[in-house]
Amino acid sequence: MSKLGTTEVLLNEKKLYKPSAKILKNAKVKQWKAVQAKAKKDPLKFWDDSAKELEWYAPWKQTFDDSNAPFFKWFVGGKCNIAHNCLDRWIGTPVENKTAIIWESDAGNKRKMTYKELNRAVCKFANGLKFLKVKKGDRVAIYLQNIPETAIAMLACAKIGAVHSVVYAGFSANALRERIDDQRAKILITSDVGHRRGKVIAMKELCDKAISGSQSIQHVIVVRQDGGHVPMKINRDIFYDALTDTQPSTCPTEVMDSEDPLFILYTSGTTAKPKGVVHVHGYMVGVHKTFQWVMDIRGDETYWCTADPGWITGHSYIVYAPFMSGITTVMFEGVPDFPKPDRIWKMIEKYEVNILYTAPTLVRALMSYGEKWPDKYKLKSLRLLGSVGEPINPEAWRWYYKHVGKGKCQIMDTWWQTETGMFMITPLPSMPLKAGSATLPFPGIEAAVVDENGKKVPVGKGGFLVIKTPWPSMLRTLFNNPERYVDTYWNKIPGYYLTGDMAHVDKDGYFWIQGRSDDVIKIAGHRIGNAEIESAIVSHKSVAEAGVIGKPHPIKGQCAKAFVILNRGVNPNDKLVNEIKRTIRSKLGPIAVVDEIEFVEKLPKTRSGKIMRRVLKAQELGEDLGDTSGLAD
Ligand code: WT7
């Protein structure tokens, strides 16, 4: 953990953005203060009532169990399945004929699926998985882009009680292999190729590399995105269509315990090894409730979250939450500014999107092209805007508010994490907003900013953001590593969940997130560990040591810079810089771009030989070095 900053934090944004009378009139939660207070008084009752908004096969006997803390349990004894709440419950109701997914490809092709069609596809695929001998509890890795089959695969796994683990398609073969090995996945689902910015990505080829010699993978299921002209290994590989075509279009949904695992999602921590965050079926309760209230969900609307299903945002709020609410979700294979910066605005107009949920890095990129792009399109369908992934700077916030929302849409700056599963600090649409603040904890959530000893810091002072009490959509453990779960989240400040973020609270109780306090960088909202990048760099044969820091970047929020010591006798040159960049790409994938590499003779270290990234960073940014008594040299 880094030392607490002692400087007073400026509370620069005082202006309140109040909801219009129209927003207030229609908001699900009008009396937000009263709702907050009621949930605060009895959080268990709040979550108990929230759980009742979903369908269960059998009710729970106990709402919350902390007898084995921090391995908390929720809705103990309850029987459910999240896939039932996404699909089964709609079949035979008017929702079955509603559009569940609108999908657009990178090239601009369109596909639509109703709930009925989605359910059929999920059942067929679930039967296909069973045909391949996938059983309850088995792990299924999914390496796909943002295509309908990703959602179908996730739901099919949930339906039969298998545990899905989606690996973002921007990860390298190496990173995919590491994740598959850690969870010992039995099945890998991928596509022949993928598309991005007009380029073709050899997905299957990459998967073949990732699983060569794998002890666990028994079958690879390949979705044909482009004819399926890829080598297939006999008895191991099968095309998605060949597997599903002959399967029956109904499939019973497995009755799960609310504490049974639903998925594993790997995320970066402070060591080179990613953490397998485990979420359970009961996670549906918090995901549903937050979506309903924060996005103010109404029946017939279209919602677009521009994230990728490979991240938690995609799991909770592209796939599970929209389907549990029976609304239309947009899935998009491409990127919002390709082929031109108006792609996103064009799509909003075309699909009459009502709710747009995106990331600050994208807002800043779109802002840099100028408002002439959004101004060309009719964006009047927009009712609500969302932001997630990193702090949104007030300038970007105001641009988003003015030029996208035309001053009529409230901005939901939702703070949460892979581990939290659901929005944690977030406005409700009826609340007054401040540009750049994620506002207040969601009802039922108790957050605080504290010092190293867990003591609340005064108003306006920076400190560690913690969550004081458990919540239903929290991670249950780290796969195969319960010690790391306890250590990372619960032991550093005993009794509280440590988020890894720094924040401060203003006089109105509004939270301002300042960024990570640990050795994790957010590049364009993507989370990556300094140690992961360092370990990739030192795998290059000419490198002796490396220290990586995050630096402010005008569009990406943060970018990475590496300080590299070469082996004795190796001379620094541009060719080496490119080679090291290639090594990082092949170890981690295109998500871990390092913008700058500087060759150095020495790195600041502690007496025990640990690189002091804090000192490197302060030096680079010309800031005060802080306490350097630990420096060896
Ligand atoms: C980290 C979690 C949760 C979905 C996407 C990221 C940062 C996330 C915000 C926000 C300021 C934010 C934090 C957090 N973060 N949302 N609204 N304001 N910071 O999930 O990859 O697990 O990253 O993202 O630093 O700890 P993730």
Residues whose N, C-alpha, C, O or C-beta is under 5 A from the ligand:
A	BS01	WT7	T313 S387 V388 G389 E390 P391 I392 D413 T414 W415 W416 Q417 T418 E419 A438 T499 D501 I513 G515 R516 G525 R527
